[in-house]
Amino acid sequence: MPPGTRLRPHCGQSNLRLFMQMGIFVPDGVKISVGGIEKSWKKGKVLILDDSFVHGVKHDGKALRVTMNIPVWHPHFMHRMYR
């Protein structure tokens, strides 16, 4: 994500999955807001995002932000899938 980018508040289509997002290149000044809670990525650390909640991103940093995104099944629904 290049500097100056804004992702307007939006939400995913369902709550069946979560996203694990690991910071690869994470400059200062990049924030994600999910359900009114603001967080920042950290290099080598994982944030877990339920994108069914309203979320948006502000990139006020000076360098490119890169994350690795891995979708996983929401654990509250897995027991229903494997009965």
mmCIF file of the N, C-alpha and C atoms, coordinates in Angstrom:
data_MODEL
# 
_entry.id   MODEL 
# 
loop_
_atom_site.group_PDB 
_atom_site.id 
_atom_site.type_symbol 
_atom_site.label_atom_id 
_atom_site.label_alt_id 
_atom_site.label_comp_id 
_atom_site.label_asym_id 
_atom_site.label_entity_id 
_atom_site.label_seq_id 
_atom_site.pdbx_PDB_ins_code 
_atom_site.Cartn_x 
_atom_site.Cartn_y 
_atom_site.Cartn_z 
_atom_site.occupancy 
_atom_site.B_iso_or_equiv 
_atom_site.pdbx_formal_charge 
_atom_site.auth_seq_id 
_atom_site.auth_comp_id 
_atom_site.auth_asym_id 
_atom_site.auth_atom_id 
_atom_site.pdbx_PDB_model_num 
ATOM 1   N N  . MET A 1 1  ? 0.857   -1.158  0.000  1.00 0.00 ? 1  MET A N  1 
ATOM 2   C CA . MET A 1 1  ? 0.000   0.000   0.000  1.00 0.00 ? 1  MET A CA 1 
ATOM 3   C C  . MET A 1 1  ? 0.911   1.231   0.000  1.00 0.00 ? 1  MET A C  1 
ATOM 4   N N  . PRO A 1 2  ? 0.755   2.104   -0.972 1.00 0.00 ? 2  PRO A N  1 
ATOM 5   C CA . PRO A 1 2  ? 1.606   3.284   -1.038 1.00 0.00 ? 2  PRO A CA 1 
ATOM 6   C C  . PRO A 1 2  ? 1.216   4.364   -0.020 1.00 0.00 ? 2  PRO A C  1 
ATOM 7   N N  . PRO A 1 3  ? 2.173   5.215   0.335  1.00 0.00 ? 3  PRO A N  1 
ATOM 8   C CA . PRO A 1 3  ? 1.885   6.312   1.259  1.00 0.00 ? 3  PRO A CA 1 
ATOM 9   C C  . PRO A 1 3  ? 0.734   7.182   0.740  1.00 0.00 ? 3  PRO A C  1 
ATOM 10  N N  . GLY A 1 4  ? -0.055  7.702   1.670  1.00 0.00 ? 4  GLY A N  1 
ATOM 11  C CA . GLY A 1 4  ? -1.184  8.568   1.320  1.00 0.00 ? 4  GLY A CA 1 
ATOM 12  C C  . GLY A 1 4  ? -2.471  7.823   1.023  1.00 0.00 ? 4  GLY A C  1 
ATOM 13  N N  . THR A 1 5  ? -2.434  6.500   1.014  1.00 0.00 ? 5  THR A N  1 
ATOM 14  C CA . THR A 1 5  ? -3.622  5.696   0.712  1.00 0.00 ? 5  THR A CA 1 
ATOM 15  C C  . THR A 1 5  ? -4.619  5.753   1.861  1.00 0.00 ? 5  THR A C  1 
ATOM 16  N N  . ARG A 1 6  ? -5.899  5.795   1.506  1.00 0.00 ? 6  ARG A N  1 
ATOM 17  C CA . ARG A 1 6  ? -7.005  5.690   2.454  1.00 0.00 ? 6  ARG A CA 1 
ATOM 18  C C  . ARG A 1 6  ? -7.959  4.614   1.949  1.00 0.00 ? 6  ARG A C  1 
ATOM 19  N N  . LEU A 1 7  ? -8.227  3.632   2.771  1.00 0.00 ? 7  LEU A N  1 
ATOM 20  C CA . LEU A 1 7  ? -9.279  2.669   2.464  1.00 0.00 ? 7  LEU A CA 1 
ATOM 21  C C  . LEU A 1 7  ? -10.488 3.077   3.287  1.00 0.00 ? 7  LEU A C  1 
ATOM 22  N N  . ARG A 1 8  ? -11.529 3.506   2.605  1.00 0.00 ? 8  ARG A N  1 
ATOM 23  C CA . ARG A 1 8  ? -12.735 3.946   3.309  1.00 0.00 ? 8  ARG A CA 1 
ATOM 24  C C  . ARG A 1 8  ? -13.316 2.811   4.145  1.00 0.00 ? 8  ARG A C  1 
ATOM 25  N N  . PRO A 1 9  ? -14.013 3.157   5.213  1.00 0.00 ? 9  PRO A N  1 
ATOM 26  C CA . PRO A 1 9  ? -14.647 2.114   6.027  1.00 0.00 ? 9  PRO A CA 1 
ATOM 27  C C  . PRO A 1 9  ? -15.559 1.233   5.175  1.00 0.00 ? 9  PRO A C  1 
ATOM 28  N N  . HIS A 1 10 ? -15.391 -0.064  5.346  1.00 0.00 ? 10 HIS A N  1 
ATOM 29  C CA . HIS A 1 10 ? -16.166 -1.060  4.607  1.00 0.00 ? 10 HIS A CA 1 
ATOM 30  C C  . HIS A 1 10 ? -16.180 -2.345  5.430  1.00 0.00 ? 10 HIS A C  1 
ATOM 31  N N  . CYS A 1 11 ? -16.937 -3.342  4.969  1.00 0.00 ? 11 CYS A N  1 
ATOM 32  C CA . CYS A 1 11 ? -16.949 -4.622  5.668  1.00 0.00 ? 11 CYS A CA 1 
ATOM 33  C C  . CYS A 1 11 ? -17.051 -5.757  4.658  1.00 0.00 ? 11 CYS A C  1 
ATOM 34  N N  . GLY A 1 12 ? -16.631 -6.948  5.104  1.00 0.00 ? 12 GLY A N  1 
ATOM 35  C CA . GLY A 1 12 ? -16.695 -8.147  4.274  1.00 0.00 ? 12 GLY A CA 1 
ATOM 36  C C  . GLY A 1 12 ? -18.118 -8.660  4.167  1.00 0.00 ? 12 GLY A C  1 
ATOM 37  N N  . GLN A 1 13 ? -18.280 -9.698  3.360  1.00 0.00 ? 13 GLN A N  1 
ATOM 38  C CA . GLN A 1 13 ? -19.611 -10.228 3.079  1.00 0.00 ? 13 GLN A CA 1 
ATOM 39  C C  . GLN A 1 13 ? -20.150 -11.156 4.161  1.00 0.00 ? 13 GLN A C  1 
ATOM 40  N N  . SER A 1 14 ? -19.266 -11.767 4.953  1.00 0.00 ? 14 SER A N  1 
ATOM 41  C CA . SER A 1 14 ? -19.744 -12.679 5.996  1.00 0.00 ? 14 SER A CA 1 
ATOM 42  C C  . SER A 1 14 ? -18.707 -12.765 7.111  1.00 0.00 ? 14 SER A C  1 
ATOM 43  N N  . ASN A 1 15 ? -19.067 -13.455 8.178  1.00 0.00 ? 15 ASN A N  1 
ATOM 44  C CA . ASN A 1 15 ? -18.131 -13.634 9.283  1.00 0.00 ? 15 ASN A CA 1 
ATOM 45  C C  . ASN A 1 15 ? -17.628 -15.078 9.362  1.00 0.00 ? 15 ASN A C  1 
ATOM 46  N N  . LEU A 1 16 ? -17.616 -15.779 8.245  1.00 0.00 ? 16 LEU A N  1 
ATOM 47  C CA . LEU A 1 16 ? -17.166 -17.171 8.216  1.00 0.00 ? 16 LEU A CA 1 
ATOM 48  C C  . LEU A 1 16 ? -15.652 -17.313 8.230  1.00 0.00 ? 16 LEU A C  1 
ATOM 49  N N  . ARG A 1 17 ? -14.938 -16.230 7.960  1.00 0.00 ? 17 ARG A N  1 
ATOM 50  C CA . ARG A 1 17 ? -13.481 -16.306 7.901  1.00 0.00 ? 17 ARG A CA 1 
ATOM 51  C C  . ARG A 1 17 ? -12.853 -15.151 8.664  1.00 0.00 ? 17 ARG A C  1 
ATOM 52  N N  . LEU A 1 18 ? -11.612 -15.340 9.008  1.00 0.00 ? 18 LEU A N  1 
ATOM 53  C CA . LEU A 1 18 ? -10.777 -14.297 9.604  1.00 0.00 ? 18 LEU A CA 1 
ATOM 54  C C  . LEU A 1 18 ? -9.571  -14.126 8.686  1.00 0.00 ? 18 LEU A C  1 
ATOM 55  N N  . PHE A 1 19 ? -8.914  -12.989 8.781  1.00 0.00 ? 19 PHE A N  1 
ATOM 56  C CA . PHE A 1 19 ? -7.683  -12.766 8.031  1.00 0.00 ? 19 PHE A CA 1 
ATOM 57  C C  . PHE A 1 19 ? -6.529  -12.599 9.001  1.00 0.00 ? 19 PHE A C  1 
ATOM 58  N N  . MET A 1 20 ? -5.499  -13.389 8.802  1.00 0.00 ? 20 MET A N  1 
ATOM 59  C CA . MET A 1 20 ? -4.254  -13.216 9.533  1.00 0.00 ? 20 MET A CA 1 
ATOM 60  C C  . MET A 1 20 ? -3.383  -12.329 8.659  1.00 0.00 ? 20 MET A C  1 
ATOM 61  N N  . GLN A 1 21 ? -2.976  -11.176 9.166  1.00 0.00 ? 21 GLN A N  1 
ATOM 62  C CA . GLN A 1 21 ? -2.165  -10.230 8.399  1.00 0.00 ? 21 GLN A CA 1 
ATOM 63  C C  . GLN A 1 21 ? -0.835  -10.027 9.116  1.00 0.00 ? 21 GLN A C  1 
ATOM 64  N N  . MET A 1 22 ? 0.244   -10.477 8.462  1.00 0.00 ? 22 MET A N  1 
ATOM 65  C CA . MET A 1 22 ? 1.570   -10.313 9.050  1.00 0.00 ? 22 MET A CA 1 
ATOM 66  C C  . MET A 1 22 ? 2.275   -9.134  8.391  1.00 0.00 ? 22 MET A C  1 
ATOM 67  N N  . GLY A 1 23 ? 2.837   -8.254  9.223  1.00 0.00 ? 23 GLY A N  1 
ATOM 68  C CA . GLY A 1 23 ? 3.570   -7.107  8.719  1.00 0.00 ? 23 GLY A CA 1 
ATOM 69  C C  . GLY A 1 23 ? 4.889   -7.523  8.081  1.00 0.00 ? 23 GLY A C  1 
ATOM 70  N N  . ILE A 1 24 ? 5.114   -7.118  6.842  1.00 0.00 ? 24 ILE A N  1 
ATOM 71  C CA . ILE A 1 24 ? 6.365   -7.386  6.133  1.00 0.00 ? 24 ILE A CA 1 
ATOM 72  C C  . ILE A 1 24 ? 7.202   -6.105  6.094  1.00 0.00 ? 24 ILE A C  1 
ATOM 73  N N  . PHE A 1 25 ? 6.661   -5.070  5.462  1.00 0.00 ? 25 PHE A N  1 
ATOM 74  C CA . PHE A 1 25 ? 7.245   -3.721  5.489  1.00 0.00 ? 25 PHE A CA 1 
ATOM 75  C C  . PHE A 1 25 ? 6.199   -2.824  6.123  1.00 0.00 ? 25 PHE A C  1 
ATOM 76  N N  . VAL A 1 26 ? 6.497   -2.288  7.296  1.00 0.00 ? 26 VAL A N  1 
ATOM 77  C CA . VAL A 1 26 ? 5.496   -1.519  8.039  1.00 0.00 ? 26 VAL A CA 1 
ATOM 78  C C  . VAL A 1 26 ? 6.099   -0.202  8.522  1.00 0.00 ? 26 VAL A C  1 
ATOM 79  N N  . PRO A 1 27 ? 5.915   0.869   7.751  1.00 0.00 ? 27 PRO A N  1 
ATOM 80  C CA . PRO A 1 27 ? 6.422   2.163   8.206  1.00 0.00 ? 27 PRO A CA 1 
ATOM 81  C C  . PRO A 1 27 ? 5.546   2.735   9.320  1.00 0.00 ? 27 PRO A C  1 
ATOM 82  N N  . ASP A 1 28 ? 6.081   3.685   10.073 1.00 0.00 ? 28 ASP A N  1 
ATOM 83  C CA . ASP A 1 28 ? 5.271   4.414   11.051 1.00 0.00 ? 28 ASP A CA 1 
ATOM 84  C C  . ASP A 1 28 ? 4.178   5.165   10.310 1.00 0.00 ? 28 ASP A C  1 
ATOM 85  N N  . GLY A 1 29 ? 3.049   5.381   10.979 1.00 0.00 ? 29 GLY A N  1 
ATOM 86  C CA . GLY A 1 29 ? 1.983   6.198   10.406 1.00 0.00 ? 29 GLY A CA 1 
ATOM 87  C C  . GLY A 1 29 ? 0.916   5.429   9.664  1.00 0.00 ? 29 GLY A C  1 
ATOM 88  N N  . VAL A 1 30 ? 0.918   4.084   9.762  1.00 0.00 ? 30 VAL A N  1 
ATOM 89  C CA . VAL A 1 30 ? -0.118  3.283   9.108  1.00 0.00 ? 30 VAL A CA 1 
ATOM 90  C C  . VAL A 1 30 ? -1.000  2.671   10.196 1.00 0.00 ? 30 VAL A C  1 
ATOM 91  N N  . LYS A 1 31 ? -2.305  2.915   10.097 1.00 0.00 ? 31 LYS A N  1 
ATOM 92  C CA . LYS A 1 31 ? -3.257  2.448   11.116 1.00 0.00 ? 31 LYS A CA 1 
ATOM 93  C C  . LYS A 1 31 ? -4.435  1.753   10.446 1.00 0.00 ? 31 LYS A C  1 
ATOM 94  N N  . ILE A 1 32 ? -4.948  0.738   11.129 1.00 0.00 ? 32 ILE A N  1 
ATOM 95  C CA . ILE A 1 32 ? -6.204  0.110   10.725 1.00 0.00 ? 32 ILE A CA 1 
ATOM 96  C C  . ILE A 1 32 ? -7.194  0.317   11.867 1.00 0.00 ? 32 ILE A C  1 
ATOM 97  N N  . SER A 1 33 ? -8.410  0.645   11.527 1.00 0.00 ? 33 SER A N  1 
ATOM 98  C CA . SER A 1 33 ? -9.474  0.802   12.512 1.00 0.00 ? 33 SER A CA 1 
ATOM 99  C C  . SER A 1 33 ? -10.517 -0.276  12.229 1.00 0.00 ? 33 SER A C  1 
ATOM 100 N N  . VAL A 1 34 ? -10.816 -1.106  13.245 1.00 0.00 ? 34 VAL A N  1 
ATOM 101 C CA . VAL A 1 34 ? -11.792 -2.185  13.102 1.00 0.00 ? 34 VAL A CA 1 
ATOM 102 C C  . VAL A 1 34 ? -12.801 -2.060  14.231 1.00 0.00 ? 34 VAL A C  1 
ATOM 103 N N  . GLY A 1 35 ? -14.053 -1.828  13.877 1.00 0.00 ? 35 GLY A N  1 
ATOM 104 C CA . GLY A 1 35 ? -15.094 -1.709  14.894 1.00 0.00 ? 35 GLY A CA 1 
ATOM 105 C C  . GLY A 1 35 ? -14.798 -0.609  15.906 1.00 0.00 ? 35 GLY A C  1 
ATOM 106 N N  . GLY A 1 36 ? -14.134 0.460   15.462 1.00 0.00 ? 36 GLY A N  1 
ATOM 107 C CA . GLY A 1 36 ? -13.818 1.586   16.333 1.00 0.00 ? 36 GLY A CA 1 
ATOM 108 C C  . GLY A 1 36 ? -12.526 1.430   17.125 1.00 0.00 ? 36 GLY A C  1 
ATOM 109 N N  . ILE A 1 37 ? -11.831 0.312   16.963 1.00 0.00 ? 37 ILE A N  1 
ATOM 110 C CA . ILE A 1 37 ? -10.552 0.084   17.657 1.00 0.00 ? 37 ILE A CA 1 
ATOM 111 C C  . ILE A 1 37 ? -9.417  0.271   16.657 1.00 0.00 ? 37 ILE A C  1 
ATOM 112 N N  . GLU A 1 38 ? -8.449  1.110   16.990 1.00 0.00 ? 38 GLU A N  1 
ATOM 113 C CA . GLU A 1 38 ? -7.342  1.406   16.082 1.00 0.00 ? 38 GLU A CA 1 
ATOM 114 C C  . GLU A 1 38 ? -6.100  0.598   16.466 1.00 0.00 ? 38 GLU A C  1 
ATOM 115 N N  . LYS A 1 39 ? -5.471  -0.002  15.477 1.00 0.00 ? 39 LYS A N  1 
ATOM 116 C CA . LYS A 1 39 ? -4.261  -0.804  15.667 1.00 0.00 ? 39 LYS A CA 1 
ATOM 117 C C  . LYS A 1 39 ? -3.248  -0.452  14.577 1.00 0.00 ? 39 LYS A C  1 
ATOM 118 N N  . SER A 1 40 ? -2.014  -0.883  14.796 1.00 0.00 ? 40 SER A N  1 
ATOM 119 C CA . SER A 1 40 ? -0.962  -0.754  13.793 1.00 0.00 ? 40 SER A CA 1 
ATOM 120 C C  . SER A 1 40 ? -0.324  -2.116  13.582 1.00 0.00 ? 40 SER A C  1 
ATOM 121 N N  . TRP A 1 41 ? 0.138   -2.364  12.370 1.00 0.00 ? 41 TRP A N  1 
ATOM 122 C CA . TRP A 1 41 ? 0.894   -3.575  12.095 1.00 0.00 ? 41 TRP A CA 1 
ATOM 123 C C  . TRP A 1 41 ? 2.299   -3.404  12.653 1.00 0.00 ? 41 TRP A C  1 
ATOM 124 N N  . LYS A 1 42 ? 2.933   -4.510  12.984 1.00 0.00 ? 42 LYS A N  1 
ATOM 125 C CA . LYS A 1 42 ? 4.331   -4.548  13.427 1.00 0.00 ? 42 LYS A CA 1 
ATOM 126 C C  . LYS A 1 42 ? 5.050   -5.571  12.548 1.00 0.00 ? 42 LYS A C  1 
ATOM 127 N N  . LYS A 1 43 ? 6.265   -5.256  12.145 1.00 0.00 ? 43 LYS A N  1 
ATOM 128 C CA . LYS A 1 43 ? 7.036   -6.158  11.296 1.00 0.00 ? 43 LYS A CA 1 
ATOM 129 C C  . LYS A 1 43 ? 7.196   -7.515  11.978 1.00 0.00 ? 43 LYS A C  1 
ATOM 130 N N  . GLY A 1 44 ? 6.828   -8.586  11.245 1.00 0.00 ? 44 GLY A N  1 
ATOM 131 C CA . GLY A 1 44 ? 6.965   -9.946  11.749 1.00 0.00 ? 44 GLY A CA 1 
ATOM 132 C C  . GLY A 1 44 ? 5.883   -10.387 12.718 1.00 0.00 ? 44 GLY A C  1 
ATOM 133 N N  . LYS A 1 45 ? 4.930   -9.522  13.029 1.00 0.00 ? 45 LYS A N  1 
ATOM 134 C CA . LYS A 1 45 ? 3.834   -9.850  13.951 1.00 0.00 ? 45 LYS A CA 1 
ATOM 135 C C  . LYS A 1 45 ? 2.527   -9.981  13.167 1.00 0.00 ? 45 LYS A C  1 
ATOM 136 N N  . VAL A 1 46 ? 1.586   -10.731 13.739 1.00 0.00 ? 46 VAL A N  1 
ATOM 137 C CA . VAL A 1 46 ? 0.317   -10.998 13.056 1.00 0.00 ? 46 VAL A CA 1 
ATOM 138 C C  . VAL A 1 46 ? -0.831  -10.272 13.752 1.00 0.00 ? 46 VAL A C  1 
ATOM 139 N N  . LEU A 1 47 ? -1.653  -9.608  12.943 1.00 0.00 ? 47 LEU A N  1 
ATOM 140 C CA . LEU A 1 47 ? -2.950  -9.090  13.398 1.00 0.00 ? 47 LEU A CA 1 
ATOM 141 C C  . LEU A 1 47 ? -4.011  -10.029 12.840 1.00 0.00 ? 47 LEU A C  1 
ATOM 142 N N  . ILE A 1 48 ? -5.015  -10.338 13.633 1.00 0.00 ? 48 ILE A N  1 
ATOM 143 C CA . ILE A 1 48 ? -6.119  -11.158 13.147 1.00 0.00 ? 48 ILE A CA 1 
ATOM 144 C C  . ILE A 1 48 ? -7.332  -10.255 12.999 1.00 0.00 ? 48 ILE A C  1 
ATOM 145 N N  . LEU A 1 49 ? -7.883  -10.230 11.793 1.00 0.00 ? 49 LEU A N  1 
ATOM 146 C CA . LEU A 1 49 ? -8.952  -9.305  11.424 1.00 0.00 ? 49 LEU A CA 1 
ATOM 147 C C  . LEU A 1 49 ? -10.216 -10.071 11.068 1.00 0.00 ? 49 LEU A C  1 
ATOM 148 N N  . ASP A 1 50 ? -11.304 -9.727  11.722 1.00 0.00 ? 50 ASP A N  1 
ATOM 149 C CA . ASP A 1 50 ? -12.628 -10.208 11.320 1.00 0.00 ? 50 ASP A CA 1 
ATOM 150 C C  . ASP A 1 50 ? -13.202 -9.115  10.439 1.00 0.00 ? 50 ASP A C  1 
ATOM 151 N N  . ASP A 1 51 ? -13.128 -9.319  9.128  1.00 0.00 ? 51 ASP A N  1 
ATOM 152 C CA . ASP A 1 51 ? -13.517 -8.241  8.212  1.00 0.00 ? 51 ASP A CA 1 
ATOM 153 C C  . ASP A 1 51 ? -15.022 -8.071  8.075  1.00 0.00 ? 51 ASP A C  1 
ATOM 154 N N  . SER A 1 52 ? -15.814 -8.844  8.859  1.00 0.00 ? 52 SER A N  1 
ATOM 155 C CA . SER A 1 52 ? -17.258 -8.591  8.878  1.00 0.00 ? 52 SER A CA 1 
ATOM 156 C C  . SER A 1 52 ? -17.577 -7.321  9.677  1.00 0.00 ? 52 SER A C  1 
ATOM 157 N N  . PHE A 1 53 ? -16.611 -6.866  10.494 1.00 0.00 ? 53 PHE A N  1 
ATOM 158 C CA . PHE A 1 53 ? -16.744 -5.591  11.193 1.00 0.00 ? 53 PHE A CA 1 
ATOM 159 C C  . PHE A 1 53 ? -16.298 -4.466  10.263 1.00 0.00 ? 53 PHE A C  1 
ATOM 160 N N  . VAL A 1 54 ? -16.889 -3.307  10.409 1.00 0.00 ? 54 VAL A N  1 
ATOM 161 C CA . VAL A 1 54 ? -16.484 -2.153  9.605  1.00 0.00 ? 54 VAL A CA 1 
ATOM 162 C C  . VAL A 1 54 ? -15.026 -1.842  9.910  1.00 0.00 ? 54 VAL A C  1 
ATOM 163 N N  . HIS A 1 55 ? -14.225 -1.701  8.849  1.00 0.00 ? 55 HIS A N  1 
ATOM 164 C CA . HIS A 1 55 ? -12.803 -1.425  9.010  1.00 0.00 ? 55 HIS A CA 1 
ATOM 165 C C  . HIS A 1 55 ? -12.304 -0.525  7.875  1.00 0.00 ? 55 HIS A C  1 
ATOM 166 N N  . GLY A 1 56 ? -11.254 0.200   8.162  1.00 0.00 ? 56 GLY A N  1 
ATOM 167 C CA . GLY A 1 56 ? -10.638 1.083   7.181  1.00 0.00 ? 56 GLY A CA 1 
ATOM 168 C C  . GLY A 1 56 ? -9.174  1.280   7.529  1.00 0.00 ? 56 GLY A C  1 
ATOM 169 N N  . VAL A 1 57 ? -8.386  1.775   6.574  1.00 0.00 ? 57 VAL A N  1 
ATOM 170 C CA . VAL A 1 57 ? -6.945  1.954   6.763  1.00 0.00 ? 57 VAL A CA 1 
ATOM 171 C C  . VAL A 1 57 ? -6.553  3.370   6.368  1.00 0.00 ? 57 VAL A C  1 
ATOM 172 N N  . LYS A 1 58 ? -5.651  3.969   7.152  1.00 0.00 ? 58 LYS A N  1 
ATOM 173 C CA . LYS A 1 58 ? -5.043  5.267   6.836  1.00 0.00 ? 58 LYS A CA 1 
ATOM 174 C C  . LYS A 1 58 ? -3.542  5.085   6.793  1.00 0.00 ? 58 LYS A C  1 
ATOM 175 N N  . HIS A 1 59 ? -2.939  5.496   5.676  1.00 0.00 ? 59 HIS A N  1 
ATOM 176 C CA . HIS A 1 59 ? -1.488  5.379   5.527  1.00 0.00 ? 59 HIS A CA 1 
ATOM 177 C C  . HIS A 1 59 ? -0.904  6.787   5.457  1.00 0.00 ? 59 HIS A C  1 
ATOM 178 N N  . ASP A 1 60 ? -0.463  7.279   6.613  1.00 0.00 ? 60 ASP A N  1 
ATOM 179 C CA . ASP A 1 60 ? 0.180   8.593   6.694  1.00 0.00 ? 60 ASP A CA 1 
ATOM 180 C C  . ASP A 1 60 ? 1.699   8.463   6.773  1.00 0.00 ? 60 ASP A C  1 
ATOM 181 N N  . GLY A 1 61 ? 2.207   7.259   6.504  1.00 0.00 ? 61 GLY A N  1 
ATOM 182 C CA . GLY A 1 61 ? 3.651   7.024   6.545  1.00 0.00 ? 61 GLY A CA 1 
ATOM 183 C C  . GLY A 1 61 ? 4.343   7.537   5.290  1.00 0.00 ? 61 GLY A C  1 
ATOM 184 N N  . LYS A 1 62 ? 5.636   7.246   5.204  1.00 0.00 ? 62 LYS A N  1 
ATOM 185 C CA . LYS A 1 62 ? 6.451   7.757   4.105  1.00 0.00 ? 62 LYS A CA 1 
ATOM 186 C C  . LYS A 1 62 ? 6.966   6.659   3.179  1.00 0.00 ? 62 LYS A C  1 
ATOM 187 N N  . ALA A 1 63 ? 6.645   5.392   3.474  1.00 0.00 ? 63 ALA A N  1 
ATOM 188 C CA . ALA A 1 63 ? 7.138   4.276   2.662  1.00 0.00 ? 63 ALA A CA 1 
ATOM 189 C C  . ALA A 1 63 ? 6.002   3.283   2.417  1.00 0.00 ? 63 ALA A C  1 
ATOM 190 N N  . LEU A 1 64 ? 6.253   2.366   1.499  1.00 0.00 ? 64 LEU A N  1 
ATOM 191 C CA . LEU A 1 64 ? 5.291   1.336   1.142  1.00 0.00 ? 64 LEU A CA 1 
ATOM 192 C C  . LEU A 1 64 ? 4.992   0.429   2.338  1.00 0.00 ? 64 LEU A C  1 
ATOM 193 N N  . ARG A 1 65 ? 3.717   0.074   2.520  1.00 0.00 ? 65 ARG A N  1 
ATOM 194 C CA . ARG A 1 65 ? 3.324   -0.904  3.545  1.00 0.00 ? 65 ARG A CA 1 
ATOM 195 C C  . ARG A 1 65 ? 2.989   -2.200  2.835  1.00 0.00 ? 65 ARG A C  1 
ATOM 196 N N  . VAL A 1 66 ? 3.559   -3.311  3.320  1.00 0.00 ? 66 VAL A N  1 
ATOM 197 C CA . VAL A 1 66 ? 3.295   -4.627  2.739  1.00 0.00 ? 66 VAL A CA 1 
ATOM 198 C C  . VAL A 1 66 ? 2.921   -5.579  3.864  1.00 0.00 ? 66 VAL A C  1 
ATOM 199 N N  . THR A 1 67 ? 1.811   -6.293  3.692  1.00 0.00 ? 67 THR A N  1 
ATOM 200 C CA . THR A 1 67 ? 1.422   -7.332  4.641  1.00 0.00 ? 67 THR A CA 1 
ATOM 201 C C  . THR A 1 67 ? 1.165   -8.625  3.875  1.00 0.00 ? 67 THR A C  1 
ATOM 202 N N  . MET A 1 68 ? 1.346   -9.744  4.562  1.00 0.00 ? 68 MET A N  1 
ATOM 203 C CA . MET A 1 68 ? 0.970   -11.043 4.015  1.00 0.00 ? 68 MET A CA 1 
ATOM 204 C C  . MET A 1 68 ? -0.380  -11.395 4.627  1.00 0.00 ? 68 MET A C  1 
ATOM 205 N N  . ASN A 1 69 ? -1.373  -11.670 3.776  1.00 0.00 ? 69 ASN A N  1 
ATOM 206 C CA . ASN A 1 69 ? -2.734  -11.933 4.231  1.00 0.00 ? 69 ASN A CA 1 
ATOM 207 C C  . ASN A 1 69 ? -3.089  -13.394 4.016  1.00 0.00 ? 69 ASN A C  1 
ATOM 208 N N  . ILE A 1 70 ? -3.520  -14.054 5.098  1.00 0.00 ? 70 ILE A N  1 
ATOM 209 C CA . ILE A 1 70 ? -3.889  -15.461 5.027  1.00 0.00 ? 70 ILE A CA 1 
ATOM 210 C C  . ILE A 1 70 ? -5.312  -15.603 5.565  1.00 0.00 ? 70 ILE A C  1 
ATOM 211 N N  . PRO A 1 71 ? -6.269  -15.991 4.698  1.00 0.00 ? 71 PRO A N  1 
ATOM 212 C CA . PRO A 1 71 ? -7.629  -16.220 5.195  1.00 0.00 ? 71 PRO A CA 1 
ATOM 213 C C  . PRO A 1 71 ? -7.713  -17.574 5.891  1.00 0.00 ? 71 PRO A C  1 
ATOM 214 N N  . VAL A 1 72 ? -8.438  -17.620 7.004  1.00 0.00 ? 72 VAL A N  1 
ATOM 215 C CA . VAL A 1 72 ? -8.668  -18.873 7.741  1.00 0.00 ? 72 VAL A CA 1 
ATOM 216 C C  . VAL A 1 72 ? -10.144 -18.928 8.135  1.00 0.00 ? 72 VAL A C  1 
ATOM 217 N N  . TRP A 1 73 ? -10.651 -20.139 8.310  1.00 0.00 ? 73 TRP A N  1 
ATOM 218 C CA . TRP A 1 73 ? -12.030 -20.293 8.761  1.00 0.00 ? 73 TRP A CA 1 
ATOM 219 C C  . TRP A 1 73 ? -12.172 -19.746 10.172 1.00 0.00 ? 73 TRP A C  1 
ATOM 220 N N  . HIS A 1 74 ? -13.268 -19.082 10.431 1.00 0.00 ? 74 HIS A N  1 
ATOM 221 C CA . HIS A 1 74 ? -13.551 -18.583 11.778 1.00 0.00 ? 74 HIS A CA 1 
ATOM 222 C C  . HIS A 1 74 ? -13.732 -19.778 12.707 1.00 0.00 ? 74 HIS A C  1 
ATOM 223 N N  . PRO A 1 75 ? -13.031 -19.835 13.841 1.00 0.00 ? 75 PRO A N  1 
ATOM 224 C CA . PRO A 1 75 ? -13.101 -21.023 14.704 1.00 0.00 ? 75 PRO A CA 1 
ATOM 225 C C  . PRO A 1 75 ? -14.485 -21.317 15.267 1.00 0.00 ? 75 PRO A C  1 
ATOM 226 N N  . HIS A 1 76 ? -15.343 -20.314 15.379 1.00 0.00 ? 76 HIS A N  1 
ATOM 227 C CA . HIS A 1 76 ? -16.691 -20.545 15.910 1.00 0.00 ? 76 HIS A CA 1 
ATOM 228 C C  . HIS A 1 76 ? -17.573 -21.306 14.931 1.00 0.00 ? 76 HIS A C  1 
ATOM 229 N N  . PHE A 1 77 ? -17.154 -21.378 13.657 1.00 0.00 ? 77 PHE A N  1 
ATOM 230 C CA . PHE A 1 77 ? -17.963 -22.066 12.656 1.00 0.00 ? 77 PHE A CA 1 
ATOM 231 C C  . PHE A 1 77 ? -17.359 -23.404 12.229 1.00 0.00 ? 77 PHE A C  1 
ATOM 232 N N  . MET A 1 78 ? -16.109 -23.654 12.576 1.00 0.00 ? 78 MET A N  1 
ATOM 233 C CA . MET A 1 78 ? -15.448 -24.888 12.127 1.00 0.00 ? 78 MET A CA 1 
ATOM 234 C C  . MET A 1 78 ? -16.134 -26.142 12.659 1.00 0.00 ? 78 MET A C  1 
ATOM 235 N N  . HIS A 1 79 ? -16.603 -26.128 13.909 1.00 0.00 ? 79 HIS A N  1 
ATOM 236 C CA . HIS A 1 79 ? -17.239 -27.323 14.459 1.00 0.00 ? 79 HIS A CA 1 
ATOM 237 C C  . HIS A 1 79 ? -18.506 -27.689 13.693 1.00 0.00 ? 79 HIS A C  1 
ATOM 238 N N  . ARG A 1 80 ? -19.182 -26.716 13.126 1.00 0.00 ? 80 ARG A N  1 
ATOM 239 C CA . ARG A 1 80 ? -20.385 -26.990 12.339 1.00 0.00 ? 80 ARG A CA 1 
ATOM 240 C C  . ARG A 1 80 ? -20.026 -27.594 10.982 1.00 0.00 ? 80 ARG A C  1 
ATOM 241 N N  . MET A 1 81 ? -18.890 -27.196 10.450 1.00 0.00 ? 81 MET A N  1 
ATOM 242 C CA . MET A 1 81 ? -18.487 -27.659 9.124  1.00 0.00 ? 81 MET A CA 1 
ATOM 243 C C  . MET A 1 81 ? -18.048 -29.126 9.144  1.00 0.00 ? 81 MET A C  1 
ATOM 244 N N  . TYR A 1 82 ? -17.506 -29.580 10.268 1.00 0.00 ? 82 TYR A N  1 
ATOM 245 C CA . TYR A 1 82 ? -16.916 -30.914 10.322 1.00 0.00 ? 82 TYR A CA 1 
ATOM 246 C C  . TYR A 1 82 ? -17.695 -31.894 11.180 1.00 0.00 ? 82 TYR A C  1 
ATOM 247 N N  . ARG A 1 83 ? -18.972 -31.722 11.290 1.00 0.00 ? 83 ARG A N  1 
ATOM 248 C CA . ARG A 1 83 ? -19.825 -32.660 12.032 1.00 0.00 ? 83 ARG A CA 1 
ATOM 249 C C  . ARG A 1 83 ? -20.118 -33.876 11.202 1.00 0.00 ? 83 ARG A C  1 
# 
